[in-house]
Amino acid sequence: MKKAKPPGHSGKIRKTEVGYEPLTFSFKHFVNHERLSPKEHPDGYAQKLAERLRDLSRWTVAQFTQRCDHGVRNHRITWPDTSQPIGFDQIPAQVREGEEWQFSISANEYGRVHGLLIGSVFHVVWLDCNHQLYPES
């Protein structure tokens, strides 16, 4: 049985370009990693993380991917330059096809969040509070 269209609906689905959708976050692929996402975090970490996620949730995907913000330090991950050149090897291969990104939680105190950007969703993989992925930075 064919589903009836609501009155005034053309039947076409309006698609918003991904770049203009709000950035959202998922912890579906979060991994506890001994060095890159330890179980223990510094005091105040959870509050700072929540504040950064709140602030970035006000950005669109385009703002996140095209805006070099020194306060956020958001950029793509270049695996050969890291302590983990094999990348996100703990998550399923089909998920790893997303773009690998990172952003800071604060200036330098609380480290970085590393994950995959798939569509408008940033999938958090590691909460690197000790700067272990790029230890020199």
C-alpha positions in Angstrom: 0.0 0.0 0.0 1.4 3.4 -1.0 1.8 5.9 1.7 -0.2 9.1 1.3 1.7 12.4 1.0 0.8 15.2 3.5 -1.1 18.1 1.9 1.2 20.5 0.1 4.1 18.1 0.0 5.7 17.6 -3.4 7.0 14.2 -2.6 10.6 15.3 -2.9 12.8 15.1 0.1 14.6 18.3 0.8 18.3 17.6 1.4 20.4 20.0 3.4 24.0 20.1 2.3 26.1 18.4 5.0 28.3 21.5 5.3 25.4 23.6 6.6 24.1 21.1 9.1 25.0 21.6 12.7 27.9 19.5 14.0 26.8 16.8 16.3 28.7 14.3 18.4 28.6 10.5 19.0 30.5 8.2 21.4 29.3 5.1 19.5 32.9 4.3 18.5 34.7 5.5 21.6 37.6 3.3 22.6 39.4 3.2 26.0 43.1 3.1 24.9 45.8 2.8 27.5 47.8 5.8 26.2 45.5 7.7 23.8 42.3 7.5 25.9 43.1 6.5 29.4 40.4 5.7 32.0 41.6 8.4 34.3 41.3 12.1 33.4 42.4 15.2 35.4 40.1 17.0 37.7 37.8 19.4 35.8 38.2 17.4 32.6 34.5 16.3 32.2 33.3 19.9 32.7 35.8 21.3 30.1 34.9 18.5 27.7 31.2 19.2 28.0 31.7 23.0 27.5 33.8 22.4 24.3 31.2 20.0 22.9 28.5 22.5 23.7 30.4 25.3 22.0 31.2 23.2 18.9 27.6 22.1 18.7 26.8 25.7 17.7 29.1 25.3 14.6 28.1 23.9 11.3 30.2 21.1 9.6 31.5 23.7 7.2 32.6 26.0 10.0 34.4 23.0 11.7 36.2 21.8 8.5 37.0 25.2 7.0 37.7 27.4 9.9 41.2 27.2 11.4 40.5 28.4 14.9 43.6 28.6 17.0 41.6 28.4 20.2 40.0 25.1 19.1 43.0 23.8 17.2 40.8 21.7 14.9 42.5 20.0 12.0 42.7 16.7 10.1 45.0 14.0 11.6 48.1 13.2 9.6 48.8 9.6 10.8 52.5 9.3 9.7 53.2 12.4 11.9 51.7 10.7 15.0 52.6 8.1 17.6 49.8 5.9 16.1 50.6 5.7 12.4 48.2 2.8 11.9 45.3 5.1 12.9 42.0 4.1 14.4 42.7 0.3 14.1 40.4 -0.6 17.0 37.2 0.3 15.2 35.5 -1.4 12.2 37.2 -0.8 8.8 33.9 0.5 7.2 33.7 3.2 9.9 37.3 4.3 9.4 36.4 5.6 6.0 35.3 8.9 7.6 37.6 11.9 7.8 40.0 11.8 10.8 39.9 15.0 12.8 41.0 16.4 16.2 40.2 19.4 18.3 41.4 20.7 21.6 39.4 20.9 24.8 41.2 24.0 26.0 44.5 25.8 25.2 46.8 23.0 26.3 45.6 21.8 29.7 43.2 19.0 28.8 44.5 17.6 25.6 42.7 16.7 22.4 39.6 14.8 21.2 40.3 12.6 18.2 37.6 11.1 16.0 36.0 10.6 12.6 33.7 13.0 10.9 31.0 11.2 9.0 28.4 13.4 7.5 27.5 15.9 10.2 28.5 13.6 13.1 31.9 13.8 14.8 32.4 10.2 16.2 34.7 10.5 19.2 37.2 7.7 19.3 39.9 8.9 21.8 39.9 11.5 24.6 43.6 12.2 24.6 44.0 14.2 27.8 47.8 13.7 27.8 48.7 14.7 24.2 49.9 11.2 23.3 48.9 11.2 19.6 51.1 14.3 18.9 53.4 14.2 21.9 55.6 17.1 20.7 52.7 19.6 20.3 
